[in-house]
Amino acid sequence: MFVKNLNYNLPDKDGFFGEFGGAFVPDDFKKVLTRLNDEFEKAINDEKFLDEVYSLLKDYSGRPTPLYFAKNLTNYYGKGKIYLKREDLNHTGAHKINNVIGQALLAKRMGAKKVIAETGAGQHGVASATAATLLGLQCDVFMGEKDIIRQHLNVERMKLLGAKVHSVDTGTKTLSDACDAAIDYWIRHSDEVFYILGSAVGPHPYPKIVRFFQSVIGNEIKHQCLEKEGRLPNYVLACIGGGSNAIGAFHAFMDNPEVKLIGLEAAGEGVETEKTAASLAKGKKMILHGKRQYVLCDKDGNVGESYSISAGLDYPGCGPEHCYLHDTGLAKYEPITDDEAVQAFARLSRLEGIIPAIESAHAVAYLEKLMPTTSADDIVVVNLSGRGDKDTERLLQLLV
Ligand SMILES: *Cc1c(COP(=O)(O)O)cnc(C)c1O
């Protein structure tokens, strides 16, 4: 169900993927992270804990999610075989619940009564509020003031689920500031609260923890593809915000270099413009939110503002493991613009009757570039990270 014991054995004991990652935090806070790492390692070697996680993923969230052969989409390109990994069919509508259920059970095991979470689009906040309610934990969510207005429906959902939403009015009043506020709160209350981090980011051991719980995606892809096709896919595609759905889809294939892994980051209005979130294409190496990574910078070298049509991809940094896979060429990363994603959103809706999240549409969009270059019988898996109900109203206005 989860992937362990590969030849690929990063991060190292200090949390580095090559020169990326680590834990750049104050000394007394290092102790909190060390305890978290120890408890996590114990938990994942405890079959009872793993059974508990998987039993909720199965009966509560609906795993395994289908690997669906998209016949109409395949016919549209006239070659290859395109499969969609249906993470959109999870409870709460995206892959985020995989990680949240794992971390919430870990919180409980460590004796926490309260969890906190940061959120941009509100998807991670909703997933955290959901898991907290299920497990009888209190939940506080930090969200930028601007995002609270933009993502009103998700704020109502969190409140209905019993969570408390803190409005963050510093900086750009968006996700990056919500992360700062959540980290700050955690540092002040670390003995009683557990921080459920929403993507493959943050200081060590978070990128490793998030990857572990999300690795269920790629592991299922592997088994399902072998079952349906008798061989591994040629390509696995996934969109990249912080990088959790992508690393979850990729990780099972790290010992299979013949499987090409492609991450699609949000180019916004274009990598060459100021309005972009493509930190791998354009970022500089620096420390943000406790780890070394590529970060978008302004002309003075400070953390820049990111932009993407998709709130879930609108983050100026990127998970450290993706920075490493990018620099070593173990995975490939391409930018997708707002326009390309919007067209893919409409295309998938009309061809397959599946309305994708605008984040996931970035991965679907890459088929336009990839399919003309593939061989006739190549198998392409697109990780459909979430469903698009949240985006439908806004995107319809763009499409008319
Ligand atoms: C949050 C979100 C993402 C981006 O986060 P990652 O950590 O990069 O996966 C992508 N798709 C959906 C549907 C999301 O909700």
The ligand as an SDF file (V2000), in Angstrom:
LIG
                    3D

 15 15  0  0  0  0  0  0  0  0999 V2000
   -3.5730   21.2640   -3.4560 C   0  0  0  0  0  0  0  0  0  0  0  0
   -3.7890   20.6690   -4.7670 C   0  0  0  0  0  0  0  0  0  0  0  0
   -2.7270   20.4870   -5.6840 C   0  0  0  0  0  0  0  0  0  0  0  0
   -1.3410   20.9930   -5.4400 C   0  0  0  0  0  0  0  0  0  0  0  0
   -0.6710   20.4300   -4.3740 O   0  0  0  0  0  0  0  0  0  0  0  0
    0.4820   19.3580   -4.5320 P   0  0  0  0  0  0  0  0  0  0  0  0
    1.0340   19.2590   -3.1600 O   0  0  0  0  0  0  0  0  0  0  0  0
    1.4800   19.8920   -5.5070 O   0  0  0  0  0  0  0  0  0  0  0  0
   -0.1260   18.1010   -5.0010 O   0  0  0  0  0  0  0  0  0  0  0  0
   -2.9940   19.8560   -6.8790 C   0  0  0  0  0  0  0  0  0  0  0  0
   -4.2350   19.4240   -7.1880 N   0  0  0  0  0  0  0  0  0  0  0  0
   -5.2780   19.5840   -6.3420 C   0  0  0  0  0  0  0  0  0  0  0  0
   -6.6080   19.0930   -6.7500 C   0  0  0  0  0  0  0  0  0  0  0  0
   -5.0940   20.2120   -5.1070 C   0  0  0  0  0  0  0  0  0  0  0  0
   -6.1350   20.3580   -4.2810 O   0  0  0  0  0  0  0  0  0  0  0  0
  1  2  1  0
  2  3  1  0
  2 14  2  0
  3  4  1  0
  3 10  2  0
  4  5  1  0
  5  6  1  0
  6  7  2  0
  6  8  1  0
  6  9  1  0
 10 11  1  0
 11 12  2  0
 12 13  1  0
 12 14  1  0
 14 15  1  0
M  END
$$$$
